[in-house]
């Protein structure tokens, strides 16, 4: 009798995780909360909708607010999962965070399609040293300096005001951190995109998930500024992206430089319903949802299987 009671207690303990119950002999039920990166938000919403459709007793709340918020919320235990579109900091790991690699994408420099320098940008592209001059040193202040021809316009530089993966990733490409970026701070991915495309001489940067529309074209009113990755002074055809397909091809081939990994941050080791959801996102069904949503890039099957194994 004593052994039976102990077995029942162990089984009961293993089935409970963060207010959620996940028993093998019953349908999963409970609530999962996520917050964080704008880049991950569209895909996370799609995952949540599919998971809730599969399990009617599960409720998933997803909110955006930037990678910094996602990390802070996960560390503080305010959410089950923090969505973070940058690599984890060692200090976050020391606070008990388990980072789980779930997606990858890129950050793109963006300007208005009404920018008088667009023709020059599409012809020459922009070298890394010039990007550093714009965003870090502050020595490149006019579009004339960027394209090498007379535009006679200053550059209105925009950056993110909130702690986020996009700014951190863009700064990392420039060899610095988010706090080193110059420019007028704008909150959130949608806000920064609007600022860059509405200002004819504006310049910003955006996550992969916000620069392309559902049909794969670049959002109306914006242009992706080509990065001259090979430093040949020319915007080569494989450095100019007018649609999602071309961008994905460059990212997967390793040609595009400003790429990054996206993570779920979980306090401690994931278990119960949270683990079930994470396993779903990394499954074949989850990968298909990523590709259909088009906001991020799914991981190769071998990579996903490796991550799933580490969750066991």
Beta strands, then each sheet from edge to edge (+ up, - down):
strand 1: 16-17
strand 2: 20-21
strand 3: 30-36
strand 4: 58-64
strand 5: 81-84
strand 6: 97-112
strand 7: 156-160
strand 8: 184-186
strand 9: 202-207
strand 10: 222-224
strand 11: 259-267
sheet 1: 1+ 2-
sheet 2: 4+ 3+ 5+ 11- 6+ 9- 7- 8-
sheet 3: 4+ 3+ 5+ 11- 6+ 10-
end
